[in-house]
Amino acid sequence: MANRVFQGVVYQMKEAIDRTIGVVDEAGVVIACSDLNRVGELREGVVGEHVTADEAFVQGDFTFFLFSANKHNDYAVMVEGTDEAAARYAGLLAISLQSIKQYHDEKFDKVNFIKNVVLDNILPGDIYAKAREMHFATDVSRVVLLIRVTSGTDISAYDVVSGLFPDKQKDFVFNISESDTVLVKEIRRGIDQHDIEKLAASIVDTLSGEHYIKSVVGIGTPIGNVKDLAQSFKEAQIAMEVGKVFDTEQSIVSYDHLGIARLIYQLPTTLCEMFLKEVFKQGGIESLDAETLFTIQRFFENNLNVSETSRGLFVHRNTLVYRLEKIKKLTGLDLREFDDAIVFKVALMVKKYLSATPAKY
């Protein structure tokens, strides 16, 4: 593709520059030239021996000037002649072709395209036109994973994740901040959510076990069209933020499994405060000590079963009943009643949400 771009520019300039001009690649092969008979010729050592050159140099009867859109020089302009004019032509051509090459790479860079779609930096109407231009499949199932580094070494999480997913035509990895890396993963249609979570867990385990990088992964919902990637990314962000409030011990947080936590997260804080005042008319959660709150947590974990909870806490059944009666007296809610238990559970989550005051997207 780049060869055709170079040949087009060289062809347009051959009338303005009354000399043979061309482009040599890193293997020393002439890939574009105003004299088509020279395309395919080998110019050994032109690029390799002058990797750090930043000015024109002469080899044989041609003047050369290195250029590239990358960090290392992998192309050289060739201009017929060894005089000062040839050097000037070579320098100007190198600057022009480098800019054109960079523009071409960005235009046809699928990772850059995906990043713009994910970050909602491209108009919906332009997505399909750009995808057709790049021969990019738009109706493939994909999912967005947001990997956030919480602590670790100087090793880049981006480099590690990129190494785990080497197929650059199907899986796309890019950074959006110093701590956040995005993976857009192609998946089979109808894949089980559990399999996606296992994939996320393998990323966390690799970062932690091999590179001592602690991370959290937020998972958006799978989508079937490229235009919905931005939505999947927003869901991964929400999963990350909600998990930071309600599931602080979890390293994998899926948007599909947020449940009632997602609803609470989207409520205005004023409404949450009003809810707590209405629920606890007799006394707030603050009136409950740490031991009582721990008892409540275990009671919920055992599905409101008094016998199971008392065994788990190593206390007599009557002791647990006494504690539950005490909670009823303080709050007006009998946790042995299903409806009251639901209200109390939600209230605990709302209180946790208000204490964390997470940022919203």
C-alpha positions in Angstrom: 0.0 0.0 0.0 2.8 2.5 1.0 4.7 1.6 -2.2 1.7 2.8 -4.3 1.5 6.0 -2.3 5.3 6.7 -2.8 5.0 5.9 -6.5 2.1 8.3 -6.9 4.1 11.2 -5.3 7.3 10.4 -7.2 5.3 10.3 -10.5 3.7 13.8 -9.8 7.1 15.3 -8.9 9.1 13.9 -11.8 8.2 16.9 -14.0 9.2 19.4 -11.4 12.5 17.7 -10.7 14.3 17.1 -13.9 16.2 14.1 -12.5 15.6 10.5 -11.7 14.1 10.3 -8.2 12.9 7.3 -6.1 12.4 5.6 -2.8 14.5 2.7 -1.3 13.1 0.5 1.5 15.1 -1.0 4.5 16.1 -4.0 2.4 17.7 -1.7 -0.1 15.1 -2.4 -2.8 13.9 0.5 -5.0 10.1 0.4 -4.4 9.2 3.6 -6.3 11.0 5.5 -9.0 10.4 8.1 -11.8 12.3 5.7 -14.0 10.0 2.6 -13.8 12.9 0.4 -15.1 14.8 0.9 -11.9 11.9 -0.4 -9.6 13.1 -3.6 -8.0 16.8 -2.7 -8.2 18.9 -3.4 -5.2 20.9 -0.6 -3.4 22.7 -2.5 -0.8 23.7 -0.7 2.5 21.7 2.5 1.8 19.5 2.2 4.8 21.3 -0.2 7.0 24.7 1.7 7.1 23.1 5.1 7.7 20.5 4.3 10.4 21.2 7.5 12.3 21.9 9.8 9.4 20.0 13.1 9.5 21.5 14.7 6.3 22.0 13.8 2.7 24.8 11.3 1.7 26.2 10.1 -1.6 26.5 6.5 -2.8 27.5 6.0 -6.4 25.8 8.5 -8.7 22.8 9.1 -6.4 22.2 11.2 -3.3 20.2 9.7 -0.5 18.3 11.0 2.5 16.7 8.7 5.1 13.2 9.1 6.4 10.4 7.2 8.2 7.2 7.8 10.1 8.4 5.4 12.8 11.1 5.7 15.4 13.8 4.2 13.2 14.7 5.0 9.6 13.4 2.4 7.2 13.2 4.3 3.9 15.5 6.6 1.9 14.9 9.1 -0.9 17.2 8.7 -3.9 17.9 11.6 -6.2 20.1 11.4 -9.3 23.3 13.5 -8.9 25.9 14.2 -6.3 25.7 18.0 -6.3 24.2 20.5 -3.7 20.9 20.7 -5.6 20.5 16.9 -5.4 21.0 17.1 -1.6 18.4 19.8 -1.3 15.9 17.8 -3.5 16.5 14.7 -1.4 15.9 16.6 1.9 12.7 18.2 0.6 11.4 14.9 -0.7 12.3 13.1 2.5 10.3 15.6 4.6 7.3 15.4 2.2 7.3 11.6 2.0 7.7 11.2 5.7 4.6 13.4 6.3 2.6 11.5 3.7 3.7 8.2 5.1 2.6 9.2 8.6 -0.8 10.4 7.3 -1.2 7.2 5.4 -0.4 5.0 8.4 -2.8 6.9 10.6 -5.5 6.7 8.0 -5.2 3.0 7.6 -4.3 2.1 11.2 -7.0 -0.2 12.5 -5.9 0.3 16.1 -6.3 4.1 15.8 -9.7 3.6 14.1 -10.9 1.3 16.9 -9.6 3.7 19.5 -11.5 6.6 18.0 -14.7 4.4 17.8 -14.3 3.3 21.4 -13.7 6.8 22.7 -16.6 8.2 20.6 -14.3 10.4 18.6 -15.8 9.6 15.3 -19.2 10.4 13.9 -21.5 7.3 13.6 -22.0 8.0 9.9 -18.3 8.0 9.3 -17.7 4.7 11.0 -18.9 2.5 8.2 -17.3 4.6 5.5 -14.0 4.3 7.3 -14.4 0.6 7.9 -15.1 -0.1 4.2 -12.0 1.9 3.3 -9.9 -0.2 5.7 -11.6 -3.5 4.8 -12.6 -3.8 8.5 -15.4 -6.2 9.4 -18.2 -4.3 11.1 -20.6 -7.1 12.1 -18.2 -9.2 14.2 -19.0 -9.9 17.9 -16.6 -8.1 20.2 -16.3 -7.1 23.8 -14.4 -4.3 25.5 -12.3 -4.9 28.6 -10.8 -2.0 30.6 -7.7 -3.0 32.5 -6.7 -0.6 35.3 -3.3 -1.0 37.0 -3.7 -0.2 40.7 -0.1 -0.9 41.7 3.0 -2.6 40.3 6.4 -2.3 38.7 7.7 -0.2 35.8 6.7 -2.9 33.3 4.0 -1.6 30.9 0.6 -3.4 31.2 0.0 -2.5 27.6 3.1 -4.5 26.5 2.0 -7.5 28.6 -1.6 -7.4 27.3 -0.4 -6.9 23.7 1.8 -10.0 24.0 -1.2 -12.0 25.2 -3.2 -11.1 22.2 -0.9 -11.2 19.2 -3.5 -11.3 16.4 -3.6 -7.6 15.5 -6.3 -8.1 12.9 -8.8 -9.4 15.4 -7.8 -8.1 18.8 -6.9 -4.4 19.5 -5.0 -3.1 22.5 -4.3 0.6 23.3 -3.7 2.9 26.2 -6.1 5.7 27.2 -4.1 6.9 30.3 -1.1 6.0 32.3 -3.0 3.4 34.3 -5.8 2.3 31.9 -5.4 -0.1 29.0 -8.3 -1.1 26.7 -8.6 -4.5 25.0 -11.2 -4.9 22.2 -11.5 -8.7 21.9 -13.2 -10.5 19.0 -15.3 -13.3 20.4 -17.6 -16.0 19.0 -21.3 -15.1 18.8 -23.2 -16.2 21.8 -20.2 -16.9 23.9 -20.9 -17.4 27.6 -20.2 -14.5 29.9 -18.4 -16.9 32.2 -15.8 -17.5 29.5 -15.2 -13.7 29.1 -14.7 -13.5 32.8 -12.2 -16.4 32.7 -10.3 -14.5 30.0 -10.2 -11.4 32.2 -9.0 -13.5 35.1 -6.2 -14.9 33.0 -5.1 -11.3 32.2 -5.1 -10.4 35.9 -3.2 -13.5 36.9 -0.6 -13.0 34.2 0.0 -9.4 35.2 0.2 -10.3 38.9 1.9 -13.7 38.8 4.6 -12.9 36.1 5.1 -9.2 36.4 3.9 -8.2 39.9 1.3 -5.8 38.6 -1.9 -5.6 40.5 -4.9 -4.8 38.3 -8.7 -4.7 38.0 -10.7 -5.5 34.9 -14.1 -4.0 34.0 -16.0 -5.9 31.3 -18.6 -4.3 29.1 -21.4 -6.3 27.4 -20.6 -8.1 24.1 -21.7 -6.3 21.0 -22.4 -7.4 17.4 -21.6 -4.2 15.5 -18.6 -1.9 15.6 -20.7 1.2 16.2 -21.7 -0.2 19.6 -18.1 -0.4 20.9 -18.3 3.0 22.6 -21.3 1.7 24.6 -19.5 -1.4 25.6 -16.5 0.7 26.7 -18.8 3.0 28.8 -20.2 -0.1 30.5 -16.7 -1.3 31.3 -16.0 2.0 32.9 -19.2 1.9 34.9 -18.4 -1.7 36.0 -15.0 -0.5 37.2 -16.4 2.4 39.2 -19.3 0.5 40.7 -17.0 -2.4 41.6 -14.7 0.2 43.3 -17.7 1.1 45.6 -19.5 -2.2 46.2 -17.1 -5.0 45.4 -13.7 -3.6 46.5 -12.2 -7.1 46.8 -13.1 -8.2 43.3 -10.5 -8.0 40.5 -13.0 -8.8 37.8 -16.2 -6.8 37.5 -18.7 -7.4 34.8 -21.4 -4.9 33.8 -23.9 -7.7 33.3 -23.5 -8.8 36.9 -23.8 -5.5 38.7 -27.4 -6.1 39.6 -28.9 -3.6 42.0 -25.6 -1.9 42.5 -25.8 -0.4 39.0 -29.2 1.1 39.8 -28.0 2.6 43.0 -24.9 4.0 41.3 -27.1 5.9 38.8 -29.3 7.5 41.5 -28.8 11.1 42.5 -27.2 11.4 46.0 -30.0 13.6 47.2 -32.5 10.8 46.5 -30.3 8.3 48.3 -30.1 10.5 51.4 -33.8 10.9 51.3 -34.3 7.1 51.1 -32.1 6.5 54.2 -34.0 9.1 56.2 -37.3 7.5 55.3 -36.1 3.9 56.0 -34.5 4.6 59.3 -37.0 6.8 61.1 -36.2 5.3 64.5 -32.4 5.2 64.1 -29.7 5.3 61.4 -27.2 2.7 60.4 -24.7 4.7 62.5 -26.4 3.4 65.6 -25.3 -0.2 64.8 -21.9 -1.3 66.1 -19.3 -3.3 64.1 -20.3 -6.6 65.7 -23.9 -6.1 64.8 -23.1 -5.2 61.2 -20.9 -8.3 60.9 -23.8 -10.4 62.2 -26.2 -8.8 59.6 -23.7 -9.6 56.8 -23.4 -13.2 57.8 -27.2 -13.4 58.2 -27.7 -12.2 54.6 -24.9 -14.6 53.3 -26.9 -17.5 54.8 -30.1 -16.5 53.1 -31.8 -15.3 56.4 -31.4 -18.7 58.0 -31.0 -18.3 61.8 -29.7 -21.8 62.5 -27.0 -21.7 59.7 -25.9 -18.2 60.8 -25.6 -19.1 64.5 -23.5 -22.1 63.6 -21.3 -20.0 61.3 -20.8 -17.3 64.0 -20.3 -20.0 66.8 -23.1 -18.5 68.9 -26.2 -19.9 70.4 -29.3 -19.6 68.3 -31.0 -17.5 71.1 -28.0 -15.1 71.1 -28.5 -14.5 67.4 -32.3 -14.0 67.9 -31.5 -11.5 70.6 -29.2 -9.5 68.3 -31.9 -9.5 65.5 -34.4 -8.2 68.0 -32.0 -5.5 69.0 -31.6 -4.5 65.4 -35.4 -4.4 65.0 -35.7 -2.2 68.1 -33.0 0.2 66.8 -34.1 0.5 63.2 -37.7 -0.7 63.1 -36.8 -3.5 60.6 -37.1 -7.2 61.3 -34.4 -8.9 59.2 -36.2 -12.2 59.5 -38.9 -10.8 57.3 -38.0 -10.9 53.6 -39.3 -7.4 52.7 -37.5 -5.8 55.7 -34.4 -7.7 54.8 -34.5 -6.4 51.2 -34.9 -2.8 52.4 -32.1 -3.1 54.9 -29.7 -4.7 52.3 -30.4 -1.9 49.8 -30.0 0.7 52.6 -26.5 -0.7 53.4 -25.5 -0.4 49.8 -26.9 3.1 49.5 -24.9 4.1 52.6 -21.8 2.6 51.1 -22.4 4.5 47.9 -22.8 7.8 49.7 -19.6 7.2 51.7 -17.6 6.5 48.5 -19.1 9.3 46.3 -17.7 7.8 43.1 -17.2 9.9 39.9 -19.9 9.4 37.3 -19.5 9.0 33.5 
